[in-house]
Amino acid sequence: MTDALVLIDPAASTVEVADLGAPQLPVTDLSAHRGDGIFETVLVRIRDSVTVVSRDRHFTRFCASASALGLPDPEPELWSRGLDTVIAEVRAADPSLTEFGVRYALSRGTQNSDGTQSPRGWAFNVPVDEKITRARAHGISAVSLDRGYDAYLGSKAPWLLIGAKTLSYAVNQAAGRYAAEQGADEALFVSHDGVVLEGPTSNLIIRRGDRLLTPNPEAGLLSGTTQRLIFDHAGELGLNAEYADFGLSEVVEADGAWYVSSMRTAVSLNQLDGNPIPRDEELTAELQRLIMAG
């Protein structure tokens, strides 16, 4: 898969194609040593036409994250142009490609001598790798991990940025490595007081009868674009969609459970902490089709 990169200058409103293999950021950029920035990853599907799954939902969340961090408001036309340029570059290099991701990010940039910052942005393509393909087909296992704070802490401590999609992903990465060391595919974060939250890079949905349930974002998790797409169309599947607080036992006792995210789409959670969870293959396929349709 050919790599594509564009550099996005919010101040100049420019999009420039660049070399992903060449140095682009100064070491003083605040994203590099502070994780001070935001990002989104979208799934691009190519059939008769190009579909950017949940394009508007992702950009709306991107803007909300920028607001939470006090970054400049992302300009829709500029970022749309950056995304479309990456897609065009990838398609030109490999017309046979039918699916890939694009990650776009906004950094606070460098700190200037007068105390101001110079934000910078970029976007590049990412592959749908074998791990994702395998998870879609066969499902995953997970271990529960204490997130380290009580549910709904974010409403009392907004500076924790619990609902923002920031570049500070060291904890998320560490959780994934720890889960792998325990022999699991994924981690599932649980609040210190026992409320199920999310995976490190995904949302959780469970089914109980004709109800789809997902944790309330206000409990201390990132509001999911893929989860919202599913909830927006749940009625088409004959299901009701609800936000709710629930614990680990409710996940294990559910009629089905899924990790959902832009690149995964929907993957069945087959096992949690060694406990089997029923696998609903028909609904899994329906969810995947729904998501991929955008």
Phi, psi and omega in degrees: 000127180286135179277142176227141180219137169234144175259132185244120180256104182297326182289319182268352183056046181241152174235124184233126175290134183223176182266117181295336181273357182257155177299137182229328184255138169290151182295344179276358179298133186292343174286330185286321184241002175232350186064028188270086181179183184224163178203166172217154174231125180247150175267130178250124179246133182237114173235245175288335177218176180266128176242122171261108188295128178053040183306309183291322179299318179296315183291325176298317178292323177302315179294321178295320177295319178300318179297318181297327181267359182070030176270162178300146178298123177297133182275119188306313184296321181296311183288327175296320178296320178297314179298313182295328179293317177299314180301315180297319180296317181294315181295322179294324181283328182215086182295343182278349184292135182245351184200133174195172178249160171230127178252126177238146189216153175232121178259151173295341175084210182263152177272121181276164183296335180270008178091351178277166176243162178238085182301148176219152180230167177201165175211141179209163182271151177227145183278156166274100191275177184297326179298318179293314180300318180294319180295320178301319185280323191242349182085183187220167169245158181215156171241144180276140180228137177292125181285342175096001176215159179285156177299148176069017178295327185302328180292335179262344183221071184297339180292347177285347176057037185299327182265008182257145178266086185265169177282355181278083186249019183298319179295316180299317179294319179296321178297319178296319179293319180297317179301317180297322178296334178272003179086014180253160179279327187217166172254156172232114180285138177231137179296161182298335178260019166093010179268127178295137184247279188194171167277167180300331180222032184200165172256159179250134172234135174239157176244133172231103184064236180262021182243132168260129182238141174220150179300145177293124180306329181292346179290340178132049180210170180278128177294124189270136177288318180291320177299319181291324176301313179299314181295325179297333184245011183302322180301328179293339179263005182075026184237153173260143183244133184218147168266137184202155170270133175208162183256185183297324181297324179292330177291313181295326182272002182290164177277355178173155180212147184219142165267129182234138177197171186298316183275322178292328198066251177230124178237140184288131172272107186270337186206136177229120181053037179084355181265128181289147176237134179305141180254119180260089186293325181295313180291325176303313179296321179294319179295317179297317178296318180299314182294314184294339177286346175087000000 
